[in-house]
């Protein structure tokens, strides 16, 4: 536990910077105010006492529900007892094109879990892959590159949500907060998330894990048990790619590009 605390405190106290994970390429990263960092830290402390394709396409309606227009989509997170067999995990499609023309770019994802972690696999079909930031960059603007993103909110009693944004080099922007502005940057140890990104014939793919020990630093009452529901959305974007694009799993209700809208998150159910 000490390792996790050390990493988070270094981020909040020493870096105190925002990653700039915005869907507006003209928005520069901002510097977090001390009061904002302290408030976010206090919220975290307060929570301690308060509350690719075809092989995965055989998902049943109970595992992936598209819902009617205006309703939230639902996806069931598969329980596993060993290393994920992705051929047995249903896929969800990140195929809602928003705010730009349709350039044929598509993305997909799979989620599963065991007693220790949530496992994520995402992949993108895009020909012009952009990957400028590396894992050596402390605050990469992953959204400028080809980018796959996972946003989620683990508690209905907590307005904060987390975002994990990766580019094809496995560079990561990770944040937590209640809105698009004034988010706190987190720097989880790379050996904990173990991200792996690879180029494919038609794009690139990504796998990583989210240890529950890490997530409980911010949501101490969270428990991944069958039937537990959380809110989340998955995205594909690339502000400075050859074809600027924005795709989502659950449609985002906004006239302008903005993934930071929990009201447009879908439902993720632990199976």
Order of alpha helices (4+ residues) and beta strands (2+ residues): alpha-alpha-beta-beta-beta-beta-beta-beta-beta-beta-beta-beta-alpha-beta-beta-alpha-beta-beta-beta
